[in-house]
Amino acid sequence: MKHLYLTAFLFSITITSAQELNLQQANALAKLPVKCLQQEYPNKLSQLLADASEIQSPKQLHPAFYGCFDWHSSVHGHWSLVYLLKKFPNLEGREEIINKLKINLSKENIAQEVAYLNKKHEKSYERMYGWAWLLKLQQELNTSNEPFAKELAANLQPLTTLLAERYTEFLPKLNYPIRVGTHTSTAFGLNLAWDYAVHANNQTLQQSIRTNALRLFKNDIDCPFAWEPSGTDFLSPCMEEIGIMQRVMPAKDFLKWLKDFAPALFDKKFTWKPGEVSDRTDGHLVHLDGLNFSRAWNLYTLVKQYPKELGHLKPLADAHFKYSLPSITDGNYEGEHWLASFALYAFEMKE
């Protein structure tokens, strides 16, 4: 991993004033998922064993998404590379990246992923965090003009269809939202799924997400900003909830809701300190870099839609973005296997 320290230095000297993702940054960020996409170990399997026959290696269990430490990180690592290839046709290592994507996202490998999730005792596997990133990967493949993407989109679609159905099956059963800053966050799990549903014109999924998001969150008031962050958050509970309500509510209704839910955001003097990371070699403490990106991408989205009312929040979004961006290529696998995706999503929402 030592070779990454030079990349970290080159990357860090360019981001302080950067407003848009450039090719140099893209090349640096792409190295991280490229490196881990087919790296099987270390690996964290969130597996429920029915019997001894299910004790297999990560690659045997998940031939498409076995790298990058865990299933969901592998999924959004794939998304990162598809996104970067679409945005930067001259991305460094282009052919190597495409080859790895083709190997992992083969029709046969996706069929095996579908079979795994169809196990009766794995119906909740990666619910809803991994599900959400999978739908985002599908959306990215669908909207890419790259020749390889059409085939891979078709390969992935059966898994996407299964997970879309899982959403509509599960959401009505969720009596109470999970308001946390980690994987089980209800709001984040709905945000990317909504974007896919709109893209795919999946009216059933849209209706399910809208109905259940309003049921779960519409009556919330006074989100406790001061309670953030918890020690290992990588998502902002307040901002992710704002994100889903901004998506599903009419603009005027949303602003009215937001004034009750987060009145502080309308104060032009509002300040919010980025989450501070004390040890980036600790796989849990480094989560706070993700929290900063989560706050940033939601703040950017607010600023874009409501420049008059909330434009003053852009410097706050920039402060969170710039706090964590220089540190994601520091050579520590604890952060490098997933944080590039968070940075890229923040870049995407910043545009």
C-alpha positions in Angstrom: 0.0 0.0 0.0 3.0 2.4 0.3 2.8 3.5 -3.3 -0.5 5.2 -2.5 1.2 7.9 -0.3 2.5 9.7 -3.4 -1.0 9.6 -4.9 -2.3 11.1 -1.6 0.2 13.9 -1.8 -0.5 14.8 -5.4 -4.2 14.6 -4.8 -4.2 16.8 -1.7 -2.4 19.7 -3.3 -5.1 20.2 -5.9 -8.4 19.9 -4.0 -8.3 23.0 -1.9 -9.6 25.3 -4.6 -11.2 22.7 -7.0 -14.8 23.3 -7.8 -15.3 20.4 -10.1 -13.9 16.9 -10.5 -11.0 16.9 -12.8 -9.1 14.1 -14.6 -6.2 14.1 -12.2 -8.5 13.7 -9.2 -10.5 11.1 -11.2 -7.4 9.0 -11.8 -6.5 9.1 -8.2 -9.9 8.1 -7.0 -10.3 5.4 -9.6 -7.1 3.6 -8.3 -8.9 2.7 -5.1 -11.8 0.6 -6.4 -9.6 -0.8 -9.2 -7.2 -2.0 -6.6 -9.8 -3.7 -4.4 -12.4 -4.9 -6.9 -10.9 -8.3 -7.1 -9.1 -8.3 -3.8 -10.8 -11.1 -1.8 -9.2 -10.5 1.6 -9.5 -9.0 4.2 -13.3 -9.6 3.9 -16.3 -9.2 6.2 -19.1 -11.6 5.3 -22.5 -10.7 6.7 -23.7 -14.2 6.2 -26.3 -16.3 8.0 -25.3 -19.9 7.9 -28.1 -22.5 7.4 -25.7 -25.4 7.6 -22.0 -26.3 7.1 -22.4 -26.5 3.3 -22.7 -22.7 3.2 -19.2 -22.2 4.6 -17.4 -21.0 1.4 -15.0 -18.3 0.4 -16.2 -14.8 -0.4 -15.5 -15.3 -4.1 -17.5 -18.5 -4.1 -20.4 -16.9 -2.4 -20.4 -13.6 -4.3 -18.5 -14.0 -7.5 -19.6 -10.5 -8.7 -19.2 -8.5 -5.4 -16.5 -10.3 -3.3 -13.9 -7.5 -3.3 -13.4 -4.3 -1.4 -13.9 -5.9 2.1 -17.7 -6.3 1.9 -20.6 -6.7 -0.5 -21.9 -3.2 -0.4 -18.5 -1.6 -0.8 -17.8 -3.8 -3.8 -21.1 -2.7 -5.3 -20.4 1.0 -5.0 -16.8 0.4 -6.0 -18.3 -0.8 -9.3 -20.5 2.2 -9.5 -17.5 4.5 -9.0 -15.7 3.1 -12.0 -18.7 3.1 -14.3 -19.3 6.7 -13.3 -15.7 7.7 -13.9 -15.5 6.0 -17.2 -18.6 7.8 -18.4 -17.4 11.2 -17.2 -13.7 10.8 -18.3 -13.3 8.7 -21.5 -9.5 9.1 -21.1 -9.4 7.7 -17.6 -6.1 6.1 -16.8 -6.2 2.3 -16.9 -9.4 2.3 -18.9 -9.0 -1.1 -20.5 -8.0 -2.7 -17.2 -11.1 -1.2 -15.6 -13.5 -2.4 -18.3 -12.0 -5.8 -18.2 -12.5 -6.1 -14.5 -16.1 -4.9 -14.7 -16.8 -7.4 -17.5 -15.4 -10.3 -15.5 -17.2 -9.4 -12.3 -20.5 -8.5 -13.8 -20.9 -11.4 -16.1 -24.4 -12.9 -16.6 -23.3 -16.1 -14.8 -22.0 -14.2 -11.7 -25.1 -12.1 -11.4 -27.2 -15.2 -11.6 -25.3 -16.6 -8.7 -25.8 -13.3 -6.7 -29.6 -13.6 -7.4 -29.6 -17.2 -6.2 -27.9 -16.1 -3.0 -30.4 -13.4 -2.3 -33.2 -15.8 -3.1 -32.3 -18.0 -0.2 -35.1 -17.9 2.3 -32.8 -17.0 5.2 -31.0 -14.2 3.2 -34.1 -12.1 2.2 -32.8 -9.2 4.4 -29.2 -9.5 3.2 -27.8 -5.9 2.7 -31.2 -4.3 3.4 -31.4 -1.4 2.4 -27.9 0.0 2.1 -26.5 -2.5 -0.3 -29.8 -2.6 -2.2 -29.6 1.2 -2.7 -26.1 1.2 -4.1 -27.0 -1.7 -6.4 -29.8 0.3 -7.9 -27.5 3.2 -8.4 -25.0 1.0 -10.2 -27.9 -0.1 -12.5 -28.8 3.5 -13.2 -25.2 4.4 -14.0 -24.9 1.5 -16.4 -28.2 2.3 -18.0 -27.3 5.9 -18.7 -23.8 5.2 -20.0 -23.0 5.4 -23.7 -19.9 3.2 -23.2 -20.2 0.1 -25.5 -19.5 -2.3 -22.6 -22.2 -0.8 -20.4 -25.3 -2.1 -22.3 -24.3 -5.7 -21.9 -23.4 -5.2 -18.2 -26.7 -3.4 -17.6 -28.6 -6.3 -19.1 -26.6 -8.8 -16.9 -27.3 -6.8 -13.7 -31.0 -6.2 -14.4 -32.3 -9.5 -12.8 -30.7 -8.6 -9.5 -32.0 -5.0 -9.7 -35.5 -6.2 -10.4 -35.3 -8.6 -7.4 -34.2 -5.8 -5.1 -36.8 -3.3 -6.4 -39.4 -5.9 -5.5 -37.8 -6.4 -2.1 -38.3 -2.7 -1.4 -42.0 -2.7 -2.2 -42.4 -5.9 -0.1 -40.5 -4.6 2.9 -41.4 -0.9 3.3 -45.0 -1.4 4.3 -43.8 -3.7 7.1 -41.4 -1.1 8.5 -43.5 0.5 11.3 -40.8 2.8 12.4 -37.9 4.4 10.6 -34.3 3.6 11.5 -32.7 7.0 12.2 -29.1 6.2 12.4 -25.9 7.2 10.6 -24.8 3.7 9.6 -25.9 1.0 7.1 -29.4 0.5 8.3 -30.4 4.1 7.8 -33.9 4.1 6.3 -33.6 7.5 4.7 -30.4 6.8 2.9 -31.7 3.4 1.7 -34.6 5.3 0.1 -32.7 8.1 -1.5 -30.8 6.2 -4.1 -33.7 3.9 -4.7 -35.9 6.8 -5.4 -33.4 8.2 -8.0 -33.4 4.8 -9.7 -37.2 4.5 -9.6 -37.5 7.9 -11.3 -34.8 7.0 -13.9 -36.5 3.7 -14.7 -40.0 5.1 -14.6 -40.8 2.3 -12.1 -44.1 3.7 -10.9 -44.7 0.9 -8.4 -41.4 1.6 -6.6 -41.9 5.4 -6.7 -45.3 5.1 -5.1 -44.0 2.7 -2.4 -41.1 5.0 -1.5 -43.2 8.2 -1.5 -46.0 6.7 0.5 -43.8 5.1 3.1 -41.3 8.0 3.4 -44.2 10.4 4.1 -45.7 7.9 6.6 -42.4 7.6 8.4 -41.0 11.1 8.3 -43.7 13.7 7.5 -44.4 14.5 11.2 -40.8 14.8 12.3 -39.8 18.2 13.7 -36.6 19.7 15.2 -34.0 17.2 14.1 -31.3 17.3 16.8 -28.3 18.6 14.8 -26.3 18.8 18.0 -26.6 15.1 18.5 -24.5 14.5 15.3 -22.2 12.9 14.8 -22.4 9.7 16.8 -18.9 8.1 17.2 -18.9 6.0 14.0 -21.5 7.6 11.8 -20.8 7.7 8.1 -24.2 9.1 7.1 -25.9 12.2 8.5 -29.3 11.1 10.0 -30.7 14.6 9.8 -29.4 15.4 6.3 -30.4 12.0 4.8 -33.9 12.4 6.0 -34.0 15.9 4.5 -32.7 14.2 1.3 -35.6 11.8 0.9 -38.3 14.4 1.8 -36.8 16.8 -0.7 -37.2 14.1 -3.3 -40.8 12.9 -2.6 -42.5 16.2 -1.6 -43.6 19.1 -3.8 -41.2 22.0 -3.5 -43.4 24.4 -1.5 -44.6 21.6 0.8 -41.0 20.5 1.4 -39.8 24.0 2.3 -42.7 24.2 4.8 -41.7 20.8 6.3 -38.0 21.8 6.4 -38.7 24.9 8.4 -40.2 22.7 11.1 -37.7 19.9 10.8 -34.5 22.0 10.5 -35.2 25.7 11.2 -31.5 26.3 11.9 -30.7 25.8 8.2 -32.5 29.0 7.3 -30.2 31.1 9.6 -27.6 32.7 7.4 -25.2 32.5 10.3 -25.7 28.7 10.8 -22.5 26.8 11.4 -21.8 23.1 11.7 -18.4 21.7 12.4 -17.3 18.7 10.3 -16.9 15.4 12.0 -13.3 15.1 13.2 -11.4 11.8 12.5 -8.9 10.9 15.2 -7.5 7.8 13.6 -7.9 6.9 10.0 -6.4 3.5 10.5 -9.4 2.5 12.6 -12.1 1.1 10.3 -14.9 2.6 12.5 -13.5 5.9 13.4 -12.7 6.7 9.8 -16.5 6.5 9.2 -16.7 10.2 10.1 -15.1 11.1 6.8 -18.2 9.5 5.2 -20.5 11.6 7.4 -18.8 14.8 6.1 -19.5 13.7 2.5 -23.1 12.8 3.4 -23.7 16.2 4.8 -22.0 17.8 1.9 -24.0 16.0 -0.9 -27.3 16.8 0.8 -26.4 20.4 1.4 -25.3 20.8 -2.2 -28.7 19.4 -3.3 -30.6 21.9 -1.1 -28.5 24.8 -2.4 -29.1 23.8 -6.1 -32.9 23.6 -5.7 -33.3 26.5 -3.3 -30.6 29.1 -4.0 -32.6 32.0 -2.7 -33.6 30.4 0.6 -30.6 28.2 1.3 -27.8 29.4 -1.0 -25.9 30.5 2.1 -25.2 26.8 3.0 -22.8 26.3 0.1 -19.7 27.3 2.1 -20.8 24.9 4.8 -21.0 22.1 2.3 -17.6 23.0 0.9 -16.1 23.0 4.4 -17.3 19.4 5.0 -16.3 18.3 1.5 -12.8 19.8 1.8 -12.2 18.4 5.3 -12.3 14.8 4.2 -11.4 14.8 0.6 -7.6 15.0 1.0 -7.6 12.0 3.3 -9.2 9.3 1.3 -6.1 8.1 -0.6 -3.9 7.8 2.5 -3.0 4.1 2.0 -5.2 2.8 4.8 -7.5 0.0 3.5 -9.9 0.9 6.4 -11.0 4.0 4.4 -9.7 3.5 0.9 -12.0 0.5 0.1 -15.1 2.7 0.3 -14.5 6.4 0.7 -13.7 7.1 -3.0 -17.4 6.3 -3.8 -18.6 8.8 -1.1 -16.3 11.5 -2.5 -17.5 10.9 -6.0 -21.2 11.0 -5.0 -20.5 14.3 -3.3 -18.8 15.5 -6.5 -21.9 14.4 -8.5 -24.3 16.3 -6.2 -22.0 19.3 -6.2 -22.2 19.7 -10.0 
